[in-house]
Amino acid sequence: MAQESGNRRLKFIAGADSFGCTLKDILVSELRNLNIEVEDLGTDKYYSVGEEIGRRVSQAASNPDSTVETRGLVACGTGVGVGIFANKFPGIYAATCLTPGEAVNARSINNCNVLAVSGMSTDPETAKEILLNFIDTPFKSPCPASGSNPWPSDIQSFLDTSVSEMSKIGGLKSTNFDVPCALCSLAKSRTDSEFEPVAIMPGASMKIIRETPTSAIVRFKAGSMEPAHHHTFGHDLVVIKGSKTVWNLTKGTKYDLVAGDYLFTPAGDVHRVTYIEDTEFFIKWDGLWDLFLDEDLDAAKAAVEKEN
């Protein structure tokens, strides 16, 4: 069994959702038994783990001179969702493989670098065979799709250029990470007239981008404040510009956030926010947008002044 790709050492980054974690753990153990380096990211939501592994393998792929070849291993119930999210990144070719033959085809024809497996459909022994084939099969080698014979010259010629051609899809090269931030580009393309004031939050305005789960861009003027409040749904937040301070009163924690920072607030957690500068952020709720005040603005100002 080959543990190197050419002269490069092989490494895997692995992760799964709750439906695929058992199978992922089995395959991580198999990799370690084969003395292959593996970084296990554990268990998370299928989109989160798919994105993170796709991002990290993509970054590794941008350095072809590295002495390590990094591949990904992702698992969910079907093996499809994690692969879709991994494939968002340039230079990532994730394939869901349910049979050992599919793993050989995926490596031979597509040079796949992320293996996605199904925790609900694949038994451990079959999964191990799939993994071994994914490790051992070189790109452009004979495979079940070729009848296990060398590829005809016309197909071989296509395979010789396929990876470089695929990397051009969408105008992105697999080694180019100098691209604009999607959130910043989205924010810059929107005019002030598209933002609606938030009546119960002075100094705030919002533009809803998507409903259920709700995504929005929100703006607050410097010196504004969100009194203590909570939501029915948890929400993810990324600061695009400016700075803010968030108190999670339920957990007794405080976060000072600037451009590029991320924060998740669980459903029901009571939190208060102050804005140091004109601030803009992207926010996504797990459901419809709602807001329930737990104090008024005067009480919030008094609480902040007391702390300072």
C-alpha positions as CSV (number, residue, x, y, z in Angstrom):
1,M,0.0,0.0,0.0
2,A,1.5,3.3,-1.1
3,Q,1.8,5.9,1.8
4,E,3.4,8.5,-0.5
5,S,2.2,10.2,-3.6
6,G,5.3,10.5,-5.9
7,N,7.9,11.7,-3.5
8,R,5.5,13.4,-1.1
9,R,4.3,12.1,2.2
10,L,0.5,11.6,2.5
11,K,-1.7,13.3,5.1
12,F,-5.4,13.2,5.7
13,I,-7.7,15.8,7.4
14,A,-10.9,14.1,8.6
15,G,-14.2,15.1,10.0
16,A,-17.9,14.1,10.1
17,D,-21.4,15.0,11.2
18,S,-23.3,13.0,13.8
19,F,-24.6,10.5,11.1
20,G,-21.1,9.8,9.9
21,C,-18.9,10.0,13.0
22,T,-18.8,6.3,13.8
23,L,-17.6,5.4,10.3
24,K,-15.2,8.3,10.3
25,D,-13.7,7.1,13.6
26,I,-13.2,3.6,12.1
27,L,-11.4,5.0,9.0
28,V,-9.3,7.4,11.1
29,S,-8.1,4.3,13.1
30,E,-7.4,2.5,9.8
31,L,-5.3,5.4,8.5
32,R,-3.3,5.5,11.7
33,N,-2.8,1.7,11.6
34,L,-1.3,2.3,8.1
35,N,1.1,4.9,9.6
36,I,-0.5,7.7,7.6
37,E,-0.7,11.1,9.3
38,V,-4.3,12.1,10.0
39,E,-5.7,15.2,11.6
40,D,-9.1,14.5,13.1
41,L,-11.4,17.5,13.3
42,G,-14.1,15.5,15.1
43,T,-17.8,15.9,14.7
44,D,-19.8,19.0,13.7
45,K,-22.6,20.0,11.4
46,Y,-22.2,18.5,8.0
47,Y,-21.8,21.9,6.3
48,S,-19.3,23.1,8.9
49,V,-17.0,20.1,8.7
50,G,-17.3,19.9,4.9
51,E,-16.4,23.6,4.6
52,E,-13.5,23.4,7.0
53,I,-11.9,20.4,5.4
54,G,-12.5,21.8,1.9
55,R,-10.9,25.1,2.9
56,R,-7.8,23.4,4.5
57,V,-7.2,20.9,1.7
58,S,-7.6,23.7,-0.8
59,Q,-5.0,25.8,1.0
60,A,-2.6,22.8,1.0
61,A,-3.2,22.2,-2.7
62,S,-2.1,25.8,-3.4
63,N,1.4,24.8,-2.5
64,P,2.5,22.1,-5.0
65,D,6.1,22.3,-3.7
66,S,5.1,21.0,-0.3
67,T,6.6,17.7,0.8
68,V,3.2,16.6,2.0
69,E,0.1,15.8,-0.1
70,T,-3.0,16.6,1.9
71,R,-6.3,14.9,1.2
72,G,-9.6,15.0,3.0
73,L,-11.9,12.4,4.5
74,V,-15.5,13.5,5.2
75,A,-18.5,11.5,6.4
76,C,-22.2,12.2,6.8
77,G,-25.4,10.2,6.5
78,T,-25.3,10.0,2.7
79,G,-21.8,11.2,2.0
80,V,-23.3,13.8,-0.3
81,G,-23.8,17.0,1.8
82,V,-20.2,17.1,3.2
83,G,-18.8,16.6,-0.3
84,I,-21.0,19.5,-1.7
85,F,-19.7,21.9,0.9
86,A,-16.1,20.8,0.5
87,N,-16.3,21.4,-3.3
88,K,-17.0,25.1,-2.7
89,F,-13.3,25.7,-2.6
90,P,-10.8,26.0,-5.5
91,G,-8.7,22.9,-6.2
92,I,-11.1,20.6,-4.4
93,Y,-12.4,17.5,-6.1
94,A,-14.6,15.7,-3.5
95,A,-16.4,12.5,-4.5
96,T,-18.9,10.4,-2.7
97,C,-17.9,6.8,-3.0
98,L,-20.2,3.9,-2.0
99,T,-18.2,1.1,-3.5
100,P,-14.5,0.3,-3.8
101,G,-14.7,0.6,-7.6
102,E,-16.1,4.1,-7.3
103,A,-13.1,5.1,-5.2
104,V,-10.7,3.8,-7.9
105,N,-12.7,5.6,-10.6
106,A,-12.7,8.8,-8.6
107,R,-9.0,8.9,-8.2
108,S,-8.1,7.6,-11.7
109,I,-10.5,9.8,-13.7
110,N,-10.9,12.9,-11.6
111,N,-7.8,13.0,-9.4
112,C,-10.2,13.4,-6.4
113,N,-8.5,14.7,-3.2
114,V,-11.4,14.5,-0.8
115,L,-13.2,11.2,-0.1
116,A,-16.8,11.4,1.1
117,V,-18.4,8.3,2.6
118,S,-21.9,7.4,3.8
119,G,-22.4,6.6,7.5
120,M,-25.8,5.1,6.8
121,S,-25.2,3.1,3.7
122,T,-21.6,1.7,4.0
123,D,-20.5,-1.0,6.3
124,P,-17.0,-0.7,8.0
125,E,-15.3,-3.4,5.9
126,T,-16.5,-1.9,2.6
127,A,-15.5,1.6,3.8
128,K,-12.0,0.4,4.6
129,E,-11.6,-1.1,1.1
130,I,-12.9,2.2,-0.3
131,L,-10.3,4.1,1.7
132,L,-7.5,1.8,0.6
133,N,-8.4,2.2,-3.0
134,F,-8.6,6.0,-2.6
135,I,-5.1,6.0,-1.1
136,D,-3.5,3.6,-3.6
137,T,-5.0,4.6,-7.0
138,P,-2.8,7.0,-9.0
139,F,-4.4,9.6,-11.3
140,K,-4.9,8.3,-14.9
141,S,-4.3,4.7,-14.0
142,P,-6.5,1.8,-15.3
143,C,-9.7,1.5,-13.4
144,P,-13.1,-0.2,-13.6
145,A,-14.3,2.5,-15.9
146,S,-11.6,1.6,-18.4
147,G,-12.2,-2.1,-18.0
148,S,-9.0,-2.1,-15.9
149,N,-7.1,-1.6,-19.2
150,P,-4.9,1.4,-20.1
151,W,-6.9,4.4,-21.3
152,P,-7.2,4.9,-25.1
153,S,-5.1,7.7,-26.4
154,D,-7.9,10.2,-26.9
155,I,-9.1,9.8,-23.3
156,Q,-5.5,9.8,-22.0
157,S,-5.0,13.1,-23.8
158,F,-8.2,14.5,-22.1
159,L,-7.0,13.4,-18.7
160,D,-3.6,15.0,-19.2
161,T,-5.3,18.4,-19.4
162,S,-8.4,17.9,-17.3
163,V,-7.2,19.1,-13.9
164,S,-5.7,22.3,-15.2
165,E,-8.9,22.9,-17.2
166,M,-11.2,22.2,-14.2
167,S,-9.3,24.7,-12.1
168,K,-10.3,27.5,-14.6
169,I,-14.1,26.9,-14.0
170,G,-15.7,30.0,-12.6
171,G,-12.6,32.1,-13.4
172,L,-10.7,30.9,-10.3
173,K,-7.4,29.1,-10.4
174,S,-6.8,26.4,-7.9
175,T,-3.7,28.1,-6.6
176,N,-5.1,31.6,-6.4
177,F,-6.3,32.8,-3.0
178,D,-6.0,36.5,-3.8
179,V,-9.7,36.9,-4.4
180,P,-12.2,39.5,-2.9
181,C,-14.1,38.6,0.2
182,A,-17.6,37.5,-0.8
183,L,-19.2,39.2,2.1
184,C,-17.4,42.5,1.5
185,S,-18.3,42.4,-2.2
186,L,-21.9,41.8,-1.3
187,A,-21.9,44.7,1.1
188,K,-20.3,47.1,-1.3
189,S,-22.8,46.3,-4.0
190,R,-25.7,47.5,-1.8
191,T,-27.0,51.0,-1.5
192,D,-28.2,52.8,1.6
193,S,-31.7,52.9,0.2
194,E,-32.0,49.1,0.4
195,F,-31.5,49.1,4.2
196,E,-34.5,49.4,6.4
197,P,-34.3,51.0,9.9
198,V,-34.8,48.7,12.9
199,A,-37.4,50.6,14.8
200,I,-36.6,49.1,18.3
201,M,-32.8,49.6,17.8
202,P,-31.9,53.3,17.3
203,G,-29.0,53.7,14.9
204,A,-29.6,50.3,13.2
205,S,-30.6,49.4,9.7
206,M,-30.9,46.0,8.1
207,K,-31.1,44.4,4.6
208,I,-32.6,40.9,4.5
209,I,-30.8,38.8,1.9
210,R,-32.6,35.5,2.4
211,E,-35.6,34.2,4.4
212,T,-35.7,30.9,6.4
213,P,-32.9,30.6,7.5
214,T,-32.6,34.3,7.5
215,S,-29.5,36.0,6.3
216,A,-29.0,39.7,6.5
217,I,-26.4,42.6,6.4
218,V,-26.8,44.9,9.4
219,R,-25.4,48.4,10.0
220,F,-25.1,50.2,13.4
221,K,-23.9,53.8,13.8
222,A,-21.0,54.5,16.2
223,G,-22.2,54.9,19.8
224,S,-25.4,52.8,19.2
225,M,-26.4,50.1,21.6
226,E,-28.5,46.9,21.5
227,P,-30.2,46.5,24.9
228,A,-30.2,43.0,26.4
229,H,-32.3,40.7,24.2
230,H,-32.6,37.2,22.9
231,H,-33.7,35.3,19.8
232,T,-35.7,32.1,19.3
233,F,-32.9,30.8,17.0
234,G,-29.1,30.7,17.3
235,H,-27.2,33.0,14.9
236,D,-23.8,33.3,13.2
237,L,-22.2,36.7,12.8
238,V,-19.2,37.9,10.8
239,V,-18.0,41.6,11.2
240,I,-17.4,43.2,7.8
241,K,-16.1,46.5,9.1
242,G,-16.1,48.5,12.3
243,S,-15.9,47.2,15.9
244,K,-18.4,46.2,18.6
245,T,-18.5,44.6,22.1
246,V,-20.9,41.8,22.8
247,W,-21.9,40.7,26.3
248,N,-23.4,37.2,26.6
249,L,-25.3,37.8,29.8
250,T,-26.5,34.2,30.0
251,K,-23.0,32.8,30.0
252,G,-21.2,35.7,31.6
253,T,-18.8,36.3,28.7
254,K,-17.7,39.3,26.8
255,Y,-16.4,39.6,23.2
256,D,-14.6,42.5,21.5
257,L,-15.1,42.1,17.8
258,V,-13.4,43.8,14.8
259,A,-13.6,43.3,11.0
260,G,-13.2,39.6,10.1
261,D,-14.2,38.3,13.6
262,Y,-16.9,35.6,13.9
263,L,-19.3,34.9,16.8
264,F,-22.1,32.4,17.3
265,T,-24.8,33.1,19.9
266,P,-27.0,30.1,20.8
267,A,-30.8,30.3,20.8
268,G,-32.2,31.9,23.9
269,D,-28.9,33.4,25.2
270,V,-29.5,37.0,26.4
271,H,-26.9,39.4,25.0
272,R,-26.2,43.1,24.9
273,V,-24.1,45.0,22.3
274,T,-22.4,48.3,22.0
275,Y,-20.9,49.8,18.8
276,I,-17.5,51.6,19.1
277,E,-17.4,52.6,15.4
278,D,-19.8,52.6,12.5
279,T,-20.1,48.9,12.1
280,E,-21.5,46.5,9.4
281,F,-21.9,42.8,9.8
282,F,-23.3,39.7,8.1
283,I,-25.7,37.6,10.3
284,K,-27.5,34.3,9.7
285,W,-30.2,32.9,11.9
286,D,-31.1,29.2,12.0
287,G,-34.7,30.2,11.4
288,L,-36.9,33.3,11.0
289,W,-35.6,36.6,12.3
290,D,-37.1,37.6,15.7
291,L,-36.0,39.6,18.7
292,F,-37.3,39.8,22.3
293,L,-36.1,42.7,24.5
294,D,-35.0,41.8,28.1
295,E,-34.2,45.4,29.1
296,D,-34.8,48.9,27.8
297,L,-32.2,51.2,26.4
298,D,-31.8,53.3,29.5
299,A,-31.1,50.2,31.6
300,A,-28.6,49.0,29.1
301,K,-26.7,52.3,29.1
302,A,-26.7,52.3,32.9
303,A,-25.3,48.7,33.0
304,V,-22.5,49.5,30.6
305,E,-21.6,52.8,32.4
306,K,-21.4,50.9,35.7
307,E,-19.1,48.3,34.2
308,N,-16.8,51.0,32.7
